[in-house]
Amino acid sequence: MDRLLGQAADRGAAVIVVTHDPEVAARADRVVTIAGGRTR
């Protein structure tokens, strides 16, 4: 994960990660939650 995020930052790119793991989500700058088919 560190390598992927580092490479994306070097290139000014975004990384979209879909996870149920709160530790992985905590690494993100922004978290979008989907519940009941709607984003929050």
trRosetta pair geometry for C-beta under 8 A, 3 or more apart (Angstrom, degrees):
i j d omega theta_ij theta_ji phi_ij phi_ji
1 4 5.8 -56 -147 38 32 111
1 5 6.2 26 158 -13 67 110
1 24 7.1 -143 -111 -133 154 90
1 27 6.7 43 155 119 135 173
2 5 6.0 -61 -146 42 27 106
2 6 6.0 29 157 -21 65 112
3 6 5.7 -57 -146 37 27 113
3 7 6.3 25 158 -17 64 108
4 7 6.0 -58 -148 37 26 108
4 8 6.4 25 155 -17 63 109
4 15 6.2 102 145 -121 106 150
5 8 5.7 -55 -146 37 31 112
5 9 6.3 32 155 -20 65 106
5 15 6.2 -96 -99 14 64 156
5 27 7.2 -107 -71 155 156 122
6 9 5.8 -55 -147 36 29 110
6 10 6.4 32 154 -21 64 105
7 10 5.6 -51 -148 33 32 114
7 11 6.5 13 158 -4 64 111
7 13 7.9 -16 122 46 73 122
8 11 6.1 -71 -150 48 29 100
8 13 4.4 -103 -151 76 76 93
8 14 6.8 1 -173 166 126 3
8 15 4.7 -87 -75 -41 168 107
9 12 7.6 34 -169 -73 30 32
9 13 8.0 -87 -45 45 19 68
17 24 6.5 -131 146 155 140 114
17 25 7.8 -164 99 -93 117 56
17 28 6.8 -145 46 -78 119 118
19 24 4.4 -70 144 86 172 137
19 25 5.8 -155 77 -54 116 85
21 24 4.1 66 87 10 111 110
21 25 6.7 172 91 -11 58 85
22 25 5.3 -54 -141 41 38 113
22 26 6.2 50 156 -33 67 101
23 26 5.7 -45 -149 24 30 118
23 27 7.6 37 150 -25 55 96
24 27 6.1 -51 -169 18 38 113
24 28 8.0 43 140 -28 61 97
25 28 5.8 -44 -168 11 48 118
25 31 5.3 57 -176 -114 105 128
28 31 5.3 120 80 -69 134 78
32 39 5.4 -17 179 -158 108 112
32 40 7.5 149 -167 65 61 46
33 39 7.0 132 76 -158 45 57
33 40 4.7 -27 71 59 99 98
34 37 7.2 1 -179 -127 99 12
34 38 6.9 165 -150 80 64 29
34 39 5.6 -35 -94 -94 72 60
34 40 7.5 171 -89 11 23 79
35 38 6.5 -30 69 61 60 79
35 40 6.2 -3 23 -7 105 124
